[in-house]
Amino acid sequence: MTTTEFDVLIDNASETAFPFLDTLDSTNEYSQLELKDALCDEFGYSDMVASRVFDAWDIDSKRRHNIKLAEGLKDPHPLHKSRMKVIETVMKDVL
């Protein structure tokens, strides 16, 4: 697939817009439409550019969120560790 000038424009715009959107989103005061409008107001993007940048940010923020969740699920909670030991003991006695 060929990289176009528009792709480069969106990539460059994302570098400055992502931290801006992260900051606004952390307040939980803005809807998706308001975040797109904020991009237009702050950076002077057209609606199409703002939508593309917002969509890229949305995908990236979900990816970062999922990575953070996966990191938290790698090790079981200490309570679960003790419960697992009890279950293993019971299973050994039963079998």
C-alpha positions in Angstrom: 0.0 0.0 0.0 1.3 3.4 -0.9 1.9 6.2 1.6 0.2 9.4 0.5 0.8 13.0 1.5 -2.4 12.9 3.4 -1.1 9.9 5.4 2.0 11.9 6.3 -0.2 14.9 7.2 -2.3 12.8 9.6 0.8 11.2 11.1 2.4 14.6 11.8 -0.8 16.1 13.1 -1.2 13.1 15.4 2.1 13.8 17.2 0.7 17.1 18.6 -2.9 16.2 18.8 -2.6 12.9 20.7 -1.3 14.6 23.9 -3.9 17.3 23.6 -6.7 14.7 23.2 -5.3 12.7 26.2 -5.5 15.8 28.4 -9.0 16.6 27.3 -10.2 13.0 27.6 -8.8 12.7 31.1 -11.3 15.3 32.4 -14.3 13.2 31.2 -16.1 16.4 30.3 -16.1 16.0 26.5 -18.0 13.8 24.1 -16.4 12.4 21.0 -18.0 15.1 18.9 -16.7 17.8 21.3 -13.2 16.3 21.1 -13.3 16.5 17.3 -14.5 20.1 17.5 -11.7 20.9 20.0 -9.2 19.7 17.4 -10.7 22.0 14.8 -10.7 24.9 17.2 -7.2 24.3 18.7 -5.2 23.4 15.5 -7.4 24.7 12.7 -8.0 21.2 11.2 -10.8 20.6 8.7 -13.6 18.3 9.8 -12.1 15.4 7.7 -8.6 15.8 9.2 -10.0 16.1 12.7 -12.1 13.0 12.2 -9.1 11.0 10.9 -6.8 12.2 13.7 -9.5 11.5 16.3 -10.1 8.0 14.9 -6.4 7.3 15.1 -6.2 8.5 18.6 -9.3 6.5 19.6 -7.7 3.3 18.3 -4.4 4.1 20.0 -6.0 4.9 23.3 -8.0 1.7 23.3 -4.8 -0.2 22.5 -3.0 1.5 25.4 -5.9 0.7 27.7 -5.9 -2.9 26.7 -2.2 -3.2 27.2 -2.5 -1.8 30.7 -5.3 -4.2 31.5 -3.2 -7.1 30.2 -0.3 -6.1 32.3 -2.6 -6.1 35.4 -3.8 -9.6 34.6 -0.4 -11.2 34.2 -0.1 -12.1 37.8 -3.1 -13.4 39.8 -4.2 -11.3 42.8 -2.8 -12.5 46.1 -6.2 -13.7 47.3 -6.5 -15.8 44.2 -3.1 -17.3 44.8 -4.2 -18.5 48.3 -7.5 -19.9 46.9 -5.6 -21.7 44.1 -3.4 -23.4 46.7 -6.5 -24.6 48.6 -8.1 -25.9 45.5 -4.9 -27.7 44.5 -4.8 -29.3 47.9 -8.4 -30.4 47.7 -7.9 -31.8 44.2 -4.8 -33.8 45.4 -6.9 -35.3 48.2 -9.8 -36.1 45.9 -7.7 -37.7 43.2 
